[in-house]
Amino acid sequence: MAKLTLAQLERHLFAAADILRGTMDASEYKDYIFGLLFLKRANDEFEAARERIKEQAKRDWGFDGEELDAFLEQEAPYRERDVLFVPEKARWHEISGVTRNINESVLRPALQLLEGQNEKLTGLFDHLDFNRIGGSGAAAGTATLADKRLELLIAHFGRVRLRTDDFEFPDLIGAAYEYLIKEFADSAGRKGGEFYTPRAVVRMMVELLAPTQGMRIYDPCVGSGGMLIHAAEYVEEHGGDTSDMFFAGQDANSGSWIMSTMNMVLHGVRRFDLTTGDTLARPTHVPTSDADRFDGVLSNPPFSMDYTATDLAHRTERTYYGLTSERGKADLMFLQHMLWETKKEGRGGMVITVMPHGVLFRGGGEQQIRTKLLDEDAVEAVIGLAPNLFYGTGIPACILVLRPPGCKDRDRSEREPERAGKVLFINADREFHAERAQNVLLPEHAEKITTTFRTFAEVPGFSRVVTREELAENDDNLNIRRYVDNTPPPEPQDVRAHLVGGVPRAEIEAKGELLGAYGIGADDLFAERSPADTDYLDFRPADARPDLGALARPREEELRAAFAEWWAAEAKHLEAVAATPELLAESTASERKAALMRLRGSLMGSFVDRLTQVGLLDRYALAGTVAGWWHEAKYDLLALSENGFAGVIDGWVENVETLLAPEQDPRTQKLRKRTAAERRQAYDHKLVAAIAPDFLTELKEADARKAELDAKWKELNGRLPKEPVAGGGSAGSEANADADADGGEESDVDVEEVTLSVEVLAALLAEIAVVKKDRAKAGAVVKRLETDFWFPYPSDPPTLGEEPPRLFRARAALDPAAERRVVLALLRDDLASKLNDHVARWQRELATSYETWEHKYAVSLAEIRADRERATAKLDGFLKELGYE
């Protein structure tokens, strides 16, 4: 049985949402989707465990008949395997057979029974009234409609088995759940910000914390639980065991509590305590000793909330640094709560939280709090982020990193810089990728931020270490631009160059880093002036202007050669993590995941070391190249570590097949054939070019032939007269009718009213008939190629001697060596593409710099005047010849 891929499961879950989309807001129907997903997952894992328990009971203990049946209904064997026991009335076969009164008769009781199996689930589904998906009309009508939609939903979820054994990598259900949360956040718009922080930001915050095994992690505004989940994943990825970690959180929104709880369970996290309630007014995780506090606090609290000081529980301890205005100024109250929850003994804990920029510079109570935090050396870093990264707000935010007083250097090694009495400012507001709806923090941006923080490094225009004394001189204003101003300098304008020509050497020297990266000197771009001028150069003549592409090519080719050399040396390490029967037998899934992350660090280090020698790209761009590639290839690499090269290929084939197979409408249950655009999307999958290049070549040629004949058809139709011909109608309308019958398009060419002789018209119609026949043949070739590439196989009923589709034939032709070669080649090409993107940006900057000089100085005022004088003299000459002097 083929493994279920992440892309397949994501499409399956999104299709489930389609059943309810339009009937209610995404912020409402998400809970129903989550509830059914949880129920189906619990059932499938229970059934998988039941089969294993049954097999063991029969083999080892000789159980059979009623004795075996009774044993399989006991909870203990499932608890030993850390599997949620599903009571009889909550099992999928009991639910899927009901068509009337589904909510009251089976769904609600089933979810309540599941709640009873784990105290952490108590109350999780109390608010779910599945009858609400029927709308808000009359009770009888809404109940009937709800039953219809529930029947569709249950049937849809029943089509895919959600056992871990069926997944291409173990945490596939968790990854799909995170995908679903993001989709709901996208649909919910501003409301999405209430429960979802963009995962790129979450991941960066977790990497700043760098949690380790055994830690206690807390989020006072837990939302969907992403901060806690990513902290657990980080530990697993670095070889740690999360079984002795503890995760806690609180949220005022009960819907967020439900999401986060299911997120923890679906990701396999067992030691957690998530609660509901107002964190500021009534915190539920009250420390009685330092042991109750947390090693890491990660949070994105709501911005600029109101609060009431008299409502604060444990007010004295939690307002140690001061009070702010109660109206719209709760940000620093959340921050103080986080510090209160942070360990103060031993190495101490760390707080990493998102905050609005206003807390950095506003006066009054907030300034007093900042001063006391700085006096006690609690602020370690202030990191400015780009605008429009978060849901619900377009304003830029910042990240504050804090430690309890005296903890900054407790775990510092001798090689690390001292942090006590200093604050690192990082201005990353230009580190983003602009997309249509909002900006995105890419892995390369996060890598630059986290690397700078870990090394406590000063990077011109990006980061700076500021002493407590300097902060005091600035009245403890933490406005980031005050210390790290990355505003581009104004474009210089040299008056002399504008007046008499030339390019200032000073401006060329200012671009020394860019030109030096390519090994380009000023004399490669410009010519010395005559007589010689120490301050200015001249543009080359128009026919001798520099070819920037040719100048850049040697260094770029050197970089690509270095990359090829690096890949040849490092690819063996990727082979080493590929699953084999021996590796699977000797290691656990967590160990294999940890090996992958060690490989990530190793590849990034060697990549940066080798390619920085070329001098074209800096270490941040190179580290970002690997980080971005790894992020996009992450799930393929996880599949590689669990299923080997063959498993990765099979997963890609499954994805292509899913894009080509008819799609079932989740509401009507009817199959819909894929459109031409959808089929072409499937053919664009990187695997198709790798294993079936001949198909793409043949299809391209067939498409070109069809397009050529389509153009010919339109051109001929445009030459037909409009006036009637013998037999009624017109020649043009008859030809267009033929086009429609042939499946073509009606001519959109303007038809001129012309008169043709009978002989010419007959010849034209004969030519149209030939083109019509050729078009039909060309269309048939395209259709035959596409049909042969994929069709349902084996057919139902099976046909004797039936040959599989071309896609499957191409897959079957790959032996183990070819599988390895294809996977490694595609991974290499993806990484090379990332590297080329950085090179292209650098090359664009080179071209832009030269174009700017041309725009400013290519034509001087002296040349403009000379041209004007020549034109005036020429005009005077014409006037003199005409006698107007």
Phi, psi and omega in degrees: 000130182293146179286145177282127181267162180297319180299320179295315181293322177299316179296322180297316181290322180293325177294327176297320178295330179299330181296326182259346184298132182099338179272335179199170182291150181301326181293344178264309188286346178301324182296325180288321177296314180299318181298315180291322177299316180298315181297316181292318179297315179300318179295316183292320176293324177297315181296321178296316178295322180300318179296318180292318178296319180298315180297317180294319181297322179287321184283313188269329187243356176072021180290147179201163174059222183296325179299318179293316180300317180294321180296321182291345178265004176275146184280331188303313182300329180282321179297323179297330180265009179059041179242135180290123178287132180252112178300159185308314185288351179255007184278149189301322181294334177285327184276319189289344181270357184265138182238348181233143180051046188297318183298305186285326186277327184229316188292306181300312177300322181296315181292324177294322178295322178294320178303323182290348182272347182209120184299335179289343181266356184303124179081001186297324186248013184301325186277353185279112173244096186296345177293341180294338180286356175276353180105196186238025180276208179298148186304314183295319181292317180293324179295319179295315179294322177299318179299319180296315181290322178295321178299318177295315180299313182295318178296321180295312178296330181289346183282342182237129178274133187250046175273143178302325180297338182271353187272152178287339169210154192302320187266029183297321181295323178294318179296320179292323178296318177298320177300315182296319178300316180297318180298319178294322177296319177299317182290327184281347179064234183299326180295336180300331180293344180289334184230357187225125170254131181312131189295335176294323178290317179301313182298320179296318180297320178295320179292329173295321179287321182052061182295156180230169181306141176088355183285160171251125185240141187222143173226110182288348177229073200290335178058233179273001177087011185299321180299315182290318180297315182290330175295318178295317180297320180300316180296315179298319181295336180257023172085007181272164178252122184273000184295334179259012175270159178229134183237132182226154179192165179213148177208141180288339183267119182294329177297322177294321177300319179296311180301313184293321179297313178296325178299316179296315182293315182293336176271002176080016177280130186251322183264093179210159178216101180249136184225167176249156178136166179286111184298320182289314184283317185222078178294139182262349179247083185264116182285133174259345176205173181296334179295334179279347182279181190242147177284331181217133175240121181237130182198156171229079184290159177298139183282141166053046177279158169277158172206168179239117186300324182289344180275350186289122173284148180054046190299317184299312182291326187268356175237035182303325185269351177133179180241148176251174173300143183283341185265108176068023183227039183278357188303309182285346173286320173300316183297319179295323176299319180297316178297324177298327182275358188264140180301142181244345181262169181063222178287347180079164180262186182217139175250130175229112187222148173278139179217153172287155183297336183302329182293346183278337188223351181294152182270202178068220182299327180292323177293321178296320178295316179302315182300315181291323176299318180289320179299324181268007175059044181267343183265122181259320182208150174234119187240117178273133180252167181288157176289160172060034175270333189255151174290142173089349179206139177262354183287151177289149178239173177229166175242128176256133175248122183230153172226150175302151182311135176082005186258354188301316187252014183295327180250022182281136174275168183296331183278345182273149181288152176289141181246344183300136178074012182225157175230131177269123175256129177238121178257095184252028184286353175257004181266087179197164174243124184279127173240177189299311186270321180203169179278157184230137174271112182277160180305324180293327177291315179298322180297320179295318181294311185292323178296317179296320180294315183297321182272353182051047190262153173261123179238120183308130179074005182227317183212156179202140176267125185242135182279162177298326181296316180294322178297320179296323179297334179260024178057034178058031172280122183258019177305121191297319182295340177295331184249330178226091181266112181256019176296126180300140178295152179298147180297121181292145177232111182271113185297318182298318180295321177296325185279311188242000176098172180099166178241127182296131177300328182298322179289325178292317179295330179294337177263024184300322181296315180295310182294321180296326178300328179264358183069030182259130177259167180300325182287347174283339184254327188228170179247149176293145179282157177232116001290164184304141180228123183287344185252345187222150172238165179250154171291149174289160176302157185305323182276001180231021178297149185293142172269099186297324178298318180292323179293324182280337190300316183302315181290324179293320177293326176296320178295316181292326177293319178296322178296315180299319178295317179297314182298318180301326181278329189261343184301331181298333179288327174292320177300326184292334180267355179292135184296136171227161178306322181292315181295319180294326181285332187264350186223159175266168179299322179295321179294322179290324177294320179295322178298323177298315182291326174296322178296320178303311180297320180295315180296318181296316181297312182291326179296312180296315181299316184286316188275340174293338178298334179289323176091003183278313182247146180279173186293331179290318178295320181290316177297321178295328177300311180292319181298316179294318178297315182296320180299316182285330182266003189308311185285330172295321180290323175297318177297323178298318182287341181256329188234358178076183181298320180298320181295323178295314178301314181298321178297318178295318178299318178300319180295318178296316180298320179298324180287338182262332184292145176306140183260134179276126176292121185296341181266315184268345183068009179271151179274136178244126178292149180289142177286167178299321180296320179294321179295320180293328175297321178294320180292338179283352178301138186301333181293323184299315179295333183280323186248345180223055182296328180298322178300314181295322178296313180296319180293321178297316179295319180293320178296319180296318178297318179295318179295321178298316181289326176298317179296318178298318179301314180294320181296317180293320178298328179292341181269354181283144178285157177275333188294154183299151174245171181305135180098002179088164181072198180226160179298321180297316182292326177295318180295320179292326175297320175299320180298316180296318180295332181274359181084009180273193182249148177294141182299134176252018179275136177298130182258120179275145177280100181235160178248125179247148175290161181300320182294315181295319180296319180297319179295320180295316179294326178294320178295321178297320180297322178293315180297322178301316180293320180293323177298318180298319179294318180296318177297323179293324179296314178300313182297320180294319178298314182291321180294321180288332182293317176211135170208159180303122184222136353288157181292162181239108004283158181301144178254132182296129177075013181293131180272138181293164178299161183299325178300314181290326178295319179296321178295317183293337181285350182274120172272174183306321180294321179290323177301313179299315182297316182295312182297312181295322180295319180289322176296319178297316181297322178296318179293319178298324178296318177298317179296318180295328177299317179293320178297318181297322178295320180293321180291323177297323179294322177297313181295320181296321180298314181293319180297325178295316177298318179298314182299322183280315196239359185298327179237118181269169177297323179298320179291322178298317179295319180296319179296321180294318180294321178295318180295322179295316180296321180294318179294319178300321179297318178297317181297323179294318179297328181275357176083022180263010183287000000 
